[in-house]
Protein backbone atom coordinates (compact mmCIF):
# COMPACT_ATOMS: atom_id res chain seq x y z
CA UNK A 1 0.00 0.00 0.00
CA UNK A 2 1.31 3.43 -0.91
CA UNK A 3 1.79 5.82 2.03
CA UNK A 4 -0.60 8.78 2.32
CA UNK A 5 0.33 11.81 0.29
CA UNK A 6 2.50 14.46 1.94
CA UNK A 7 0.52 17.41 3.30
CA UNK A 8 1.30 19.79 0.44
CA UNK A 9 -0.25 17.34 -2.08
CA UNK A 10 -3.38 16.30 -0.18
CA UNK A 11 -6.50 17.22 -2.12
CA UNK A 12 -9.19 17.25 0.59
CA UNK A 13 -11.25 20.39 -0.23
CA UNK A 14 -12.03 21.58 3.29
CA UNK A 15 -8.51 21.02 4.59
CA UNK A 16 -6.98 22.50 1.46
CA UNK A 17 -9.01 25.70 1.58
CA UNK A 18 -8.56 26.04 5.33
CA UNK A 19 -4.77 25.59 5.17
CA UNK A 20 -4.51 27.99 2.21
CA UNK A 21 -6.45 30.70 4.06
CA UNK A 22 -4.42 30.05 7.19
CA UNK A 23 -1.14 30.33 5.31
CA UNK A 24 -2.22 33.58 3.65
CA UNK A 25 -3.27 35.10 6.95
CA UNK A 26 -0.01 34.02 8.55
CA UNK A 27 1.87 36.19 6.07
CA UNK A 28 0.04 39.34 7.16
CA UNK A 29 1.98 41.53 9.55
CA UNK A 30 -1.05 42.06 11.79
CA UNK A 31 -2.29 38.47 11.80
CA UNK A 32 -3.60 37.71 15.32
CA UNK A 33 -1.77 34.40 15.47
CA UNK A 34 1.62 35.70 14.38
CA UNK A 35 4.45 35.62 16.89
CA UNK A 36 4.51 38.68 19.21
CA UNK A 37 7.43 40.46 17.57
CA UNK A 38 6.89 42.43 14.39
CA UNK A 39 7.78 40.56 11.25
CA UNK A 40 11.38 41.16 10.30
CA UNK A 41 11.79 42.24 6.67
CA UNK A 42 14.61 39.72 6.37
CA UNK A 43 12.10 37.02 7.37
CA UNK A 44 9.23 37.71 4.98
CA UNK A 45 7.11 34.71 5.93
CA UNK A 46 5.41 33.96 9.21
CA UNK A 47 6.93 31.42 11.57
CA UNK A 48 3.71 29.42 11.87
CA UNK A 49 3.77 28.38 8.22
CA UNK A 50 7.11 26.67 8.73
CA UNK A 51 8.54 28.68 5.80
CA UNK A 52 10.85 30.88 7.84
CA UNK A 53 12.20 31.18 11.34
CA UNK A 54 10.51 33.13 14.11
CA UNK A 55 12.63 35.84 15.77
CA UNK A 56 11.60 34.83 19.27
CA UNK A 57 12.01 31.07 18.91
CA UNK A 58 15.07 30.55 16.70
CA UNK A 59 17.51 30.60 19.60
CA UNK A 60 15.80 27.95 21.68
CA UNK A 61 14.36 25.46 19.21
CA UNK A 62 16.33 22.23 19.39
CA UNK A 63 15.47 20.63 16.06
CA UNK A 64 17.59 17.59 16.83
CA UNK A 65 15.56 17.04 20.01
CA UNK A 66 12.29 17.44 18.12
CA UNK A 67 13.54 14.97 15.53
CA UNK A 68 14.45 12.44 18.20
CA UNK A 69 10.98 12.73 19.72
CA UNK A 70 9.35 12.13 16.33
CA UNK A 71 11.64 9.19 15.58
CA UNK A 72 10.76 7.55 18.89
CA UNK A 73 7.07 8.22 18.23
CA UNK A 74 7.24 6.63 14.78
CA UNK A 75 8.96 3.55 16.19
CA UNK A 76 6.00 3.03 18.52
CA UNK A 77 3.35 2.88 15.80
CA UNK A 78 1.19 -0.19 15.92
CA UNK A 79 1.41 -2.70 13.07
CA UNK A 80 -2.21 -2.08 12.11
CA UNK A 81 -1.84 1.69 12.25
CA UNK A 82 -2.11 4.34 14.93
CA UNK A 83 -0.75 4.53 18.44
CA UNK A 84 -1.78 3.12 21.79
CA UNK A 85 -1.24 5.10 24.98
CA UNK A 86 1.29 2.58 26.27
CA UNK A 87 1.93 -1.02 25.24
CA UNK A 88 -1.62 -2.06 24.33
CA UNK A 89 -2.47 -3.56 20.97
CA UNK A 90 -5.66 -1.45 20.84
CA UNK A 91 -5.09 2.01 19.33
CA UNK A 92 -6.09 5.12 21.24
CA UNK A 93 -7.86 7.73 19.12
CA UNK A 94 -6.39 10.56 21.21
CA UNK A 95 -2.83 9.27 20.95
CA UNK A 96 -3.26 8.62 17.22
CA UNK A 97 -4.65 12.10 16.54
CA UNK A 98 -1.83 13.78 18.42
CA UNK A 99 0.72 11.51 16.74
CA UNK A 100 -0.58 12.31 13.26
CA UNK A 101 -0.65 16.06 14.04
CA UNK A 102 2.92 15.90 15.33
CA UNK A 103 4.08 14.15 12.16
CA UNK A 104 2.15 16.65 10.02
CA UNK A 105 4.23 19.49 11.43
CA UNK A 106 7.45 17.52 11.74
CA UNK A 107 10.23 16.66 9.34
CA UNK A 108 8.74 13.45 7.97
CA UNK A 109 8.26 12.61 4.31
CA UNK A 110 4.60 11.67 4.70
CA UNK A 111 1.86 11.62 7.30
CA UNK A 112 1.75 8.14 8.82
CA UNK A 113 -1.54 6.55 9.73
CA UNK A 114 -3.78 9.51 8.86
CA UNK A 115 -5.80 7.02 6.79
CA UNK A 116 -6.82 4.94 9.81
CA UNK A 117 -8.94 7.63 11.46
CA UNK A 118 -11.71 7.54 8.82
CA UNK A 119 -11.76 3.75 9.22
CA UNK A 120 -12.44 4.09 12.95
CA UNK A 121 -15.30 6.58 12.60
CA UNK A 122 -18.68 5.37 13.86
CA UNK A 123 -21.71 5.43 11.52
CA UNK A 124 -23.13 8.43 13.44
CA UNK A 125 -19.98 10.46 12.70
CA UNK A 126 -18.43 10.17 16.15
CA UNK A 127 -15.19 8.48 17.16
CA UNK A 128 -14.74 6.10 20.09
CA UNK A 129 -12.03 6.58 22.68
CA UNK A 130 -10.34 3.41 21.41
CA UNK A 131 -10.43 1.88 17.94
CA UNK A 132 -12.95 -0.93 17.72
CA UNK A 133 -15.27 0.39 20.42
CA UNK A 134 -18.77 1.43 19.40
CA UNK A 135 -19.60 4.26 21.81
CA UNK A 136 -18.73 7.78 20.69
CA UNK A 137 -16.56 10.02 22.86
CA UNK A 138 -14.88 13.38 23.24
CA UNK A 139 -12.21 12.33 20.74
CA UNK A 140 -14.63 13.20 17.92
CA UNK A 141 -13.48 16.82 18.14
CA UNK A 142 -9.79 15.93 18.09
CA UNK A 143 -10.33 13.53 15.19
CA UNK A 144 -12.22 16.21 13.23
CA UNK A 145 -9.31 18.61 13.69
CA UNK A 146 -6.83 15.94 12.59
CA UNK A 147 -8.75 14.65 9.58
CA UNK A 148 -9.33 18.22 8.39
CA UNK A 149 -5.65 19.15 8.78
CA UNK A 150 -4.52 16.08 6.82
CA UNK A 151 -6.97 16.45 3.95
CA UNK A 152 -9.26 13.60 4.89
CA UNK A 153 -12.41 12.69 2.94
CA UNK A 154 -15.06 15.40 2.89
CA UNK A 155 -17.85 13.04 3.89
CA UNK A 156 -15.89 11.98 6.97
CA UNK A 157 -15.41 15.62 7.97
CA UNK A 158 -19.08 16.47 7.38
CA UNK A 159 -20.32 13.51 9.43
CA UNK A 160 -17.98 14.43 12.28
CA UNK A 161 -19.19 18.04 12.30
CA UNK A 162 -22.82 16.92 12.36
CA UNK A 163 -22.05 14.58 15.24
CA UNK A 164 -20.53 17.44 17.23
CA UNK A 165 -23.49 19.68 16.47
CA UNK A 166 -25.86 17.02 17.81
CA UNK A 167 -23.83 16.22 20.95
CA UNK A 168 -24.41 18.08 24.21
CA UNK A 169 -23.95 17.69 27.92
CA UNK A 170 -26.68 16.02 29.95
CA UNK A 171 -27.66 19.31 31.58
CA UNK A 172 -29.19 20.32 28.23
CA UNK A 173 -31.99 17.77 28.81
CA UNK A 174 -35.06 19.42 30.33
CA UNK A 175 -35.08 17.15 33.39
CA UNK A 176 -31.45 17.73 34.26
CA UNK A 177 -31.86 21.41 33.45
CA UNK A 178 -34.69 21.61 35.98
CA UNK A 179 -32.63 19.64 38.53
CA UNK A 180 -29.67 22.02 38.36
CA UNK A 181 -31.96 25.05 38.58
CA UNK A 182 -34.04 23.87 41.53
CA UNK A 183 -32.71 20.95 43.58
CA UNK A 184 -28.99 20.63 42.88
CA UNK A 185 -27.64 24.16 43.15
CA UNK A 186 -24.35 23.36 44.88
CA UNK A 187 -22.45 23.20 41.59
CA UNK A 188 -23.58 26.77 40.81
CA UNK A 189 -23.74 26.23 37.06
CA UNK A 190 -26.15 27.63 34.51
CA UNK A 191 -27.54 24.51 32.75
CA UNK A 192 -28.73 26.62 29.83
CA UNK A 193 -25.03 27.05 28.98
CA UNK A 194 -23.99 23.54 28.03
CA UNK A 195 -20.95 22.15 26.29
CA UNK A 196 -19.77 18.66 25.41
CA UNK A 197 -19.20 15.57 27.61
CA UNK A 198 -16.39 13.04 27.72
CA UNK A 199 -18.87 10.30 26.77
CA UNK A 200 -22.57 10.45 25.82
CA UNK A 201 -25.25 10.96 28.50
CA UNK A 202 -22.94 12.71 30.95
CA UNK A 203 -22.58 16.38 31.85
CA UNK A 204 -20.33 18.89 30.11
CA UNK A 205 -16.64 19.13 30.92
CA UNK A 206 -14.09 21.79 30.06
CA UNK A 207 -11.58 19.92 27.86
CA UNK A 208 -14.16 18.17 25.63
CA UNK A 209 -16.00 21.47 25.25
CA UNK A 210 -12.87 23.44 24.40
CA UNK A 211 -11.71 20.95 21.75
CA UNK A 212 -15.23 20.84 20.27
CA UNK A 213 -15.32 24.64 20.03
CA UNK A 214 -11.93 24.62 18.27
CA UNK A 215 -13.02 21.89 15.86
CA UNK A 216 -16.29 23.61 14.96
CA UNK A 217 -14.64 27.01 14.60
CA UNK A 218 -12.11 25.54 12.17
CA UNK A 219 -14.85 23.71 10.28
CA UNK A 220 -17.09 26.78 10.20
CA UNK A 221 -14.30 28.90 8.72
CA UNK A 222 -14.93 27.24 5.35
CA UNK A 223 -18.46 25.92 5.92
CA UNK A 224 -20.42 28.89 7.29
CA UNK A 225 -23.49 27.80 9.19
CA UNK A 226 -25.77 29.64 11.60
CA UNK A 227 -26.43 26.36 13.39
CA UNK A 228 -22.73 25.79 13.96
CA UNK A 229 -22.27 29.40 15.04
CA UNK A 230 -25.04 29.12 17.64
CA UNK A 231 -23.62 25.86 18.96
CA UNK A 232 -20.17 27.43 19.21
CA UNK A 233 -21.66 30.36 21.16
CA UNK A 234 -23.36 28.02 23.62
CA UNK A 235 -20.10 26.16 24.16
CA UNK A 236 -18.24 29.41 24.78
CA UNK A 237 -20.90 30.51 27.25
CA UNK A 238 -20.41 27.21 29.09
CA UNK A 239 -16.64 27.81 29.32
CA UNK A 240 -17.17 31.30 30.68
CA UNK A 241 -19.77 30.05 33.16
CA UNK A 242 -17.47 27.29 34.48
CA UNK A 243 -14.28 29.37 34.78
CA UNK A 244 -12.60 29.40 38.18
CA UNK A 245 -12.81 32.46 40.38
CA UNK A 246 -9.81 34.61 39.47
CA UNK A 247 -9.23 32.92 36.12
CA UNK A 248 -8.34 29.52 34.72
CA UNK A 249 -10.37 26.34 34.48
CA UNK A 250 -10.76 23.21 36.56
CA UNK A 251 -11.92 19.97 34.97
CA UNK A 252 -15.61 20.80 35.14
CA UNK A 253 -17.00 23.32 37.63
CA UNK A 254 -15.70 26.33 39.43
CA UNK A 255 -17.31 25.29 42.73
CA UNK A 256 -17.96 21.91 44.36
CA UNK A 257 -19.68 21.36 47.73
CA UNK A 258 -19.45 25.07 48.43
CA UNK A 259 -15.67 25.19 47.88
CA UNK A 260 -13.96 27.10 45.09
CA UNK A 261 -11.86 24.82 42.87
CA UNK A 262 -8.33 25.56 41.70
CA UNK A 263 -7.47 25.76 38.00
CA UNK A 264 -5.74 22.91 36.14
CA UNK A 265 -2.98 23.57 33.60
CA UNK A 266 -4.23 21.43 30.72
CA UNK A 267 -7.86 22.52 31.07
CA UNK A 268 -6.84 26.18 31.21
CA UNK A 269 -4.48 25.88 28.23
CA UNK A 270 -7.05 24.19 25.98
CA UNK A 271 -9.89 26.49 27.05
CA UNK A 272 -7.77 29.54 26.23
CA UNK A 273 -6.99 28.16 22.76
CA UNK A 274 -10.74 27.85 22.16
CA UNK A 275 -11.17 31.51 23.15
CA UNK A 276 -8.18 32.84 21.19
CA UNK A 277 -10.30 34.73 18.66
CA UNK A 278 -12.78 36.06 21.22
CA UNK A 279 -12.65 39.59 22.69
CA UNK A 280 -9.93 39.91 25.34
CA UNK A 281 -12.10 39.99 28.43
CA UNK A 282 -10.94 40.20 32.04
CA UNK A 283 -11.47 36.44 32.33
CA UNK A 284 -9.10 35.74 29.44
CA UNK A 285 -6.49 38.14 30.79
CA UNK A 286 -6.67 36.65 34.29
CA UNK A 287 -6.48 33.13 32.88
CA UNK A 288 -3.46 34.01 30.74
CA UNK A 289 -1.75 35.52 33.78
CA UNK A 290 -2.46 32.40 35.81
CA UNK A 291 -1.19 30.06 33.07
CA UNK A 292 1.91 32.13 32.43
CA UNK A 293 2.79 32.22 36.13
CA UNK A 294 2.05 28.55 36.62
CA UNK A 295 4.00 27.55 33.51
CA UNK A 296 7.11 29.28 34.85
CA UNK A 297 7.52 26.52 37.46
CA UNK A 298 6.27 23.51 35.50
CA UNK A 299 8.39 20.43 34.92
CA UNK A 300 5.77 17.92 33.69
CA UNK A 301 6.11 17.29 29.94
CA UNK A 302 2.40 17.33 29.08
CA UNK A 303 1.67 20.47 31.09
CA UNK A 304 4.66 22.27 29.60
CA UNK A 305 3.71 21.33 26.05
CA UNK A 306 0.06 22.39 26.36
CA UNK A 307 1.15 25.64 28.01
CA UNK A 308 3.51 26.36 25.11
CA UNK A 309 0.82 25.62 22.51
CA UNK A 310 -1.66 27.90 24.27
CA UNK A 311 0.57 30.84 25.24
CA UNK A 312 2.20 30.90 21.80
CA UNK A 313 -1.17 31.58 20.14
CA UNK A 314 -1.58 34.66 22.34
CA UNK A 315 1.80 36.05 21.33
CA UNK A 316 3.41 35.36 24.71
CA UNK A 317 7.11 34.40 24.46
CA UNK A 318 7.66 30.71 25.11
CA UNK A 319 11.45 30.51 24.71
CA UNK A 320 12.12 29.56 28.33
CA UNK A 321 9.31 27.01 28.34
CA UNK A 322 10.61 25.37 25.16
CA UNK A 323 14.12 25.21 26.63
CA UNK A 324 12.72 23.50 29.72
CA UNK A 325 10.71 21.10 27.54
CA UNK A 326 13.83 20.23 25.55
CA UNK A 327 15.59 19.35 28.80
CA UNK A 328 12.70 17.09 29.81
CA UNK A 329 12.56 15.14 26.53
CA UNK A 330 16.25 14.79 25.73
CA UNK A 331 15.77 11.05 26.16
CA UNK A 332 12.33 10.39 24.61
CA UNK A 333 12.40 6.74 25.66
CA UNK A 334 11.72 7.87 29.23
CA UNK A 335 8.24 9.09 28.18
CA UNK A 336 6.06 6.00 28.07
CA UNK A 337 2.74 7.67 27.22
CA UNK A 338 2.58 8.18 23.45
CA UNK A 339 0.00 10.97 23.72
CA UNK A 340 2.42 12.85 25.97
CA UNK A 341 5.28 12.20 23.56
CA UNK A 342 3.21 13.50 20.64
CA UNK A 343 2.11 16.67 22.39
CA UNK A 344 5.72 17.27 23.38
CA UNK A 345 6.61 17.18 19.68
CA UNK A 346 3.82 19.65 18.96
CA UNK A 347 5.11 21.97 21.67
CA UNK A 348 8.64 21.84 20.27
CA UNK A 349 7.27 22.64 16.79
CA UNK A 350 5.59 25.86 17.93
CA UNK A 351 6.97 28.57 15.69
CA UNK A 352 8.05 26.14 12.97
CA UNK A 353 4.81 24.69 11.60
CA UNK A 354 1.14 25.57 11.22
CA UNK A 355 -0.39 25.41 14.67
CA UNK A 356 -3.01 22.63 14.62
CA UNK A 357 -5.30 24.48 17.03
CA UNK A 358 -5.05 27.95 15.49
CA UNK A 359 -8.30 29.71 14.61
CA UNK A 360 -9.33 31.99 11.77
CA UNK A 361 -12.75 33.63 11.85
Secondary structure, 3 states (H helix, E strand, C coil): CCCCCCHHHCCCHHHHHHHHHHHHHHCCCCCCCCCCCCCCCCCCCCHHHCCCCCCCCCCCCCHHHHHHHHHHHHHCCCCCCCCCCCCCCCCEHHHHHHHHHHHHHCCCCCCCCHHHHHHHECCCCCECCECCCCCCECHHHHHHHHHHHCCCCHHHHHHHHHHHHHCCCHHHCHHHHHHHHHCCCCCCCCCCCCCECCECCCCCEHHHHHHHHHHHHHHHHHCCCHHHHHHHHHHHHHHHHHCCCCCCCCCCCCEECCEECCCCHHHHHHHHHHCCCCCCCHHHHHHHHHHHHHHCCCCCHHHHHHHHHHHHHCCCCCHHHHHHHHHHCCCHHHCCCHHHHHHHHHHHHECCECCCCCCCC
